Amino acid sequence: MNDLDVVILTDMRYENPDDSQWYNAQLILEERLLLAGLEARGLRTARVAWSNPDFDWSRTRAAVFRSTWDYFERFPEFCAWMKRVEGGTQLLNAPSLVRWNLDKHYLLDLAGRGVNVPKTHFIERGEKTTLRELVASNQSRELILKPAVSGAARHTYRLKDANIEAHEAVLSDLLREEAMMLQPFLSSVLTQGEISLVVIDGRCTHAVRKIAKPGDFRVQDDHGGTVVPHTPTSDEIAFAEHAVAACSQAPLYARVDVVRDDSGSLSLMELELVEPELFFRFHPPAADALAAAIARNL
């Protein structure tokens, strides 16, 4: 018998965080806004780490991926947990979408469905190659190297001709364990930042602009970046909703990260369906919109 309707999924580090730290306080605020929206609809809720060994998942009707930010560090375990749980608990977003979105090979699918994506080259696990060879086959002067399964800018490197040799061993070591990817470095991220558009139930609710700290290219606030509210333009809204509509099934929530490419066109950096920060603190009505969407799906 379910005694809970909805569990907000987190990771063990954040199940009972010290909210005197700014990062934890930010996280708790975001998730409390969603919990409040669910509870206002009469739903019984809790926050639980997906890896909590003591929680019986048959206790809850549904579980919503929110701050499961350790999944890429425990990838096989996380996938096994999903397979074990999904038969008795509704997972949101749907497990098929989550599995597809865990690996950035999904970008090739979206590109094939008409979404503008930077030219992306995947280097598969165990492949024998060198950065020098890969860079020679690309026409960009600067490239970004990162894992196909990752988050929070883990093992993300900006490559220039002057530092390629220094990263040869890095690539070789990483390819023993995982697939990697190369994309052109889009310089607009340094001048305009990255726009994150939040889409709930197919509709863009709000957006933020993420700006890297001076001397860095990583826009995440845990790397010193700054996040500010952003009023999305009509073309940004249309792009985000088109990217979400290009999924094989409609996700309940998504974050669409975009930059302008060298031609000035919007280009998709990430379509986050698993555990994106949704920046509810900048637009609390979006948390209520997600709560309403979850309630409709129960």
N, C-alpha and C positions, 0 to 999 in steps of 0.2 A: 504494500500500500504506500503510495507516494505521500510523504508529509511535506514536500516542497514542490513548488511549481517550476521555479527557475533558479538555477545556480549560475552565478557569474564566475567564469573560469579565470583563474590567475595562476601564477607559479609560486612555488613554496616560499621564495624570498619575500613575496608581497602578500602572503595570506594574513599575516599580522604585522604589518610594517610599522616602523617608527615614523609617525607622521610629523615629527619635528624636523625631519629632513625635507627640503623643498621638493625633491623629486617624488618622494613617497606621498607627500601631502597633495601634490598635483594629481597623482594617480588615484588616491582615495576620493578626492573631490569628484573626479570624472565618474568613478564607479558608483559613488553615492547618488549622483544625479540620476543615473540609470535605475538604481535600486528604488529610489523614491518614485520614479515614474511607474515601475512595475507594481510597487506596493499600493500606489494610489488606485490601481486597477484591481485591487483585492488579491494579488498574487503573493504567495509565500516564497520568500527569497533567502539566499545565502551567498556568500563568497567562499569559494573552495579552490585550492590548488588542484590542478588536473592530476598531479602526481601524488596527492595525499593518499597514503596507503590505508588509512582508517575509514575513508568515506565509502559508503555503499551507494553506488550510482543508481541503483534501483529506487532510491529514495526520492529522486526528482524526475519530474516529467520532461524537463528540458535543461540544457546547459548551453550557455552562450560564451563563445571564445572572446575574451577581452584582453587580459594582460598575461597571456601564456608566453611570456617573452624569453623563456628558456628552451622552446621547442627545437630550435636549430642546433642547440648544444646537446640535446638528448633525442635526436631525430628518430632512431629506430624505436626507442621506448615510447615516444609520443605517438608514432604511427600504430604501434601495438595497442596502446591504450585506447585510441579512437576505435580500432576494430573491435576491441573487447566491449566497449561501452555502447556503441551506436545501435546495437540490436534492441536495447531496452530503454534508451534515453534519446530524445530528440536533440540533435546537435545543430546549433545555429552559429554560423552558416552551415549548410548541409555538408556532410563528410565528403561527398564527391567533389564539390567545389573546393573544399579545403585541401584535399589531396592534390588537386590540379594546381592550386595556387601556391602550394608549399615550395614548388620548384620553379625557378624563373624561366624554364623552357616554355612556360605558358605565354611568354611574350611573343613567341613565334606564332602561336595559335591566334593571338589577337591581331598581329600584323596581317595574317592571312584573312582576317575578317574585316579588314579595312581600317584598323586603328593605327595611327601614325606612331611608330616605335623607332627609336634610334637603331641604326644598323647594329645587329647583335651577333657575335660569333661565340659559340659554346665550345669549350675545350673539355672533352669528356674525361672522366676519371681513368687514370692509367695511360692516357694518350702521351706519346713521346713527341715532344715538340719543344721549341724554345721561344721565348718572348721575341727575340730578334727575328725569327722566322715569321711569327704572327704579326708583328708590327710592320714588317716589310710587305705583307699581303694586304694591309689596311692603308687607306689613303689619308687617315687623320694624323695630324702632328702630335696630338695628345690622346691618350686612351685611359679608360677606367677599367681596372681589373677587379673582379669581385666573385665570390662564390655563387653558384646557382641556387644554393639553399643557404639563406643567411638573413640577418637582420641587424639593425643598429650599427650599420657600416662595418661589420666584422670583416676583417681581411679585405678591406676596400682600399685600393691604391691608385693614385694618379700617376700615370706613366708618361715620361718624356724621354727623348733620346738620351739625355744625360744620365738618367737613372735606371735604364733598362737592365744593364748588366747587374746592378745591385739587387734586382728583383728576380733574376733567373732562378736562384736557389729557392726563393719563396714559392714561385710557381711550381717548381719540381716537387717540393715537399707537399704542397697542397694537393696536387694531382694524384698523389698516392692514396688520398682519402676521399676526394670529392671532385665534382665537376666545377669548372670555373667558366667565367664569361668575360668577354671584352666588348666595350662599347666606346664610341667616340666621346671624348670629354667635351661637353657643351658649355662654352665659356659664359653663357648667359646666367648660369647658376651663381657666378661670382658677382654679377652686376644686378641681377633681378631676383635672385634666389629661386626657390622651388615653391610652386603653388600646390597645396593639398586641398582637394575638394572632397567633401563628405557627401555621400549619396546614401540615403535611407529609403528603402522600398522603391528604388528606381528614380528618386527625385533628389536633386542637389539641395541640401539644406543650408550649407555655409562653407566657408573656406578660410584658410590661413596661408600666410606667406612665411616660409622658413628661410632664414638668412644665415649663412656661415659666418663664423667669427673671422676677423682679419687674419690673413695668412693661411686659412684652411678652406677646404672645398666641401666639407661635410656639414650639412645643414641641421643635423639633429641637435636638440638642446642638450643632450647628455654628452655632446662633443663641443659644447660651448656655443652652439648656434642660438639664434633668437627666433622666437615665434611671435608673429603679430597678426591681428585680424586682417582679413582681406575681403573686399567686396568683389565677388567674381563677376567677370564680364559675361556677356551672352555667349561668346564663342567658347569660353572656358566651361560654362555650364553645359553647353551642348556637347562638347568634347567628353566631359566626364560621364554624362548620362549615356552617350553612345558607347563608351568603353565598357560600362557596366552592362548595357544591353547586349554587347557582343559575347558575354559569357554564355556557356551552354545551358545554364538555367539561371533564373533571376536570384541574385544574392539578396539577403535581407539588408545588409549594410556593406559599405565599401568605402575605401579611401583611394582617391585617384590622384597620384603625384605626377605633376607635369612641369616641364620647363619649355622655353622657347628654343628651337633649334637655330642653326645659322641662317636659315631663310626667314626666321620670325614665326614659323608655324609651331603650334603646340605639339609637344612630343611626350609620349607616355614613358615615365621612368619606372613606376611601379603601379600595379593595381592590387591593393592590399585587402584581402578578404578574410584573413585568419585572425590577426590580433592587432589591427591598426589602432593607434591612438586616434581618437575621433574628435578631440579638441572641443568637447562639450563645454568646457569652462568659458569658451568664447561665445558660445551660443547654446545656452541650456535648453531651449525648446527642442533642439535636435535629439537630446537624450529622451525627452518625452515622446518624440516621434518614433524613436527606436523601440521604446517600451510598448507603444501602441502596436507597432508592427509585430513584435514578439507575441503580444497577447493574441493578436489575430491568428498567429500561426500555431498556437497551442491546440 
